[in-house]
Amino acid sequence: DAIVKGMLQHSRGGNGKKEPTDINALADEYLRLAFHGLRAKDKSFNATMKTGFDDSLGKVNIIPQDIGRVILNLITNAFYAVNEKAKQGIPGYQPTVEVGTRLASLPGKGEGGAVSVSVKDNGAGIPPRILDKIFQPFFTTKPAGQGTGLGLSMSYDIITKGHGGELLVESREGEYTLFTIILPL
């Protein structure tokens, strides 16, 4: 059921219209939504949330439902990663997810020609051998029934095809994963 729904969302693409949106408020809203959604499913789940929003950003012309879906997916994945690492019982480990925004540069547009939204977690990181596969449809490292392998693929398409932006990933195994959305202004 989840796979079929995901495929339908993936193939449907965005028919929404771009509108001026407060990206800081959008990111903050989805951070809290993801956190409370996970707490509702698992009362033992907990993580530190850190935000670093650039208050100088004006409204950004985006399809808010689509970008919201991407942000929610990245944050949910980050919470999943820190929760899995927390289950290992590593002494002193504090699960942390950081979400931030800032002005960025985009090739051809120069400094300030884009806005970036970053989602960083201090989970187990992504092994280098699978890093180039994570945006492929149906690729997942989650146990059966936990993930469809469509979230990152759909997110990549929304950012690159729907908004002409970039979705970048940086990870160090055992330490962190950082996803950065870059959207042209």
N, C-alpha and C positions, 0 to 999 in steps of 0.2 A: 504494500500500500504506500509506504513512504517513498519507495523508489519511483513508483508511477507518478505520485504527486510531484516529486522532485523533477522528473523528466518533463512533465507538463509545464512546470514553472520555467524550466531551462529552455524549452523549445518555444514557449510563448513569447519570451523576450519582454522588453519594456514597451508598453503602449502608453505609458504615463508621459506627462509633459514636464519639461524642465521648468522649475520655478525658483525664485530667490528664496534660499533656505538658510537658517542659522545652523551651520554645521556643528558648532559647539553644543548647542542645545540638543541637536539630533544625536550626536555621539554620547552625550551625558545620559539622555533618556534611554538609549539602548544598552548602555553599561548597566544602569539600574534594573532595567527590564530583564536582562540576561541573568544578573545576580539573583534577583528575587524569584525568577522562574526556576533556577537551579535549587535555591533554598526550599522552594515549595515541594520539589521532587525528593530532595535529600536534606533533611534537617541538620545533618552533621556537616554539610558543606559549608566552608567558610574561606574567605580570601580577602586580602587587603586590596582595596581599589585606590589607585592614584590617578589623578587627572592633571593635565598640563595644557589647558586650552589657551590659545592666543586670542586675547580679547579684542585685538585690533582688526581681526578678520570681519569683514562685512558679510552680507548675505552672499551665498554662492549659488550660482545657477545650476541646479541639479534636479534629477527626478528623485524626490525625497524617499519615496517608498523603496526604490531600487537601492539607493545608497544606504538606507536604513537596514535593508535586508543584508547587505554586504557587511556592514559594521556589526550587526547582530551576530552574523555567522562567525566573524573573526573573534569577537569577544566570547561567544559560546565555546569556540574551539580553545581559546586561551584558558577559560575557566576549567574546561575538561582536562587540559594538560597539567595545570597546577594541582587539580584535585587528584589526578592519577599519581603525580609525584609525591603528594602529601601522604597517600596511602602506603608509601614505602617506609614511613616512619623515620625519616632522616632527622637526626637531632638538630634543632635550631632552624629547620626549614620553615620559612614563612611564605605561603602561597601568595603571589602578588601579580596583579594585572594592572598595567598602566595604559591609559588612553590619552592621546594628545593631538593637538592640531597646531599648524603653523603655516606661514607663507613658505612656499617652496619655489624651486626653479624647474622649468620644463624646457627641454631642448627647443630652441627656436623662439621661445617666449621670454627667456631671460629670468633673472631673479624676480620673484614676486608674481610670476606669470601663472602660478598654480598654488593650490592649497594641498597640504598633506594631512592625512589622518593616520596616526600610528596606533597599533595595538601590540603591546609587548607583554610577554609572560615570562616568569622564571621557572617554567616547567622543565621537562626532560629534553627539550629541543628536538630538532628533526635530524635524523641521521643523514649525512651527506649523500649516501647512496640512493636515497629516495627523494631528495630535494627537487630534482628535475621532474618528478612524476606527480607532485602534489596538486597540480592544476588540471590533471587529466580526469575526464569524467569516470566515475565509478572507482577511482583509486581511494582507498581508505586504509588506515592502520588500526581503526577501531574494531573491537570484537563484533561478530555477526549480530545484527539487530541494533547496534549502537550508532552506526553511520551509514549513509548511502553512497558516499564518495562523490556527491554532487555539489556540496556546499562551496568548496573552493573553485571548482570548475565554473559554476554559475557566477560566483563573485568575480572571477577573472573576466568573464564575458561582459558582465554589467559594467565594469570599470573600463575595459579596453574598447569594446565595441559600442556600448551604450553611451559612454561619456568621453571617449578619446583620451583616457588617462592611462595610468600604469598601476599595476599591483605588484609590489616587490616583496621579497621575503629574504630574511637574513636569520641564520640560526647557528647556535653553537651547541652541539650535542651535550646534554647533561647540564646546560646552563640557562639558555633562553631561546625564545623565538620572537622575532619582530616582523610584523607585517606592516607595510606602508602603502596607503592608497594615495596616489597623486592625481589630482583633478585639475585640468586647465581652467583658468578663470575666464 
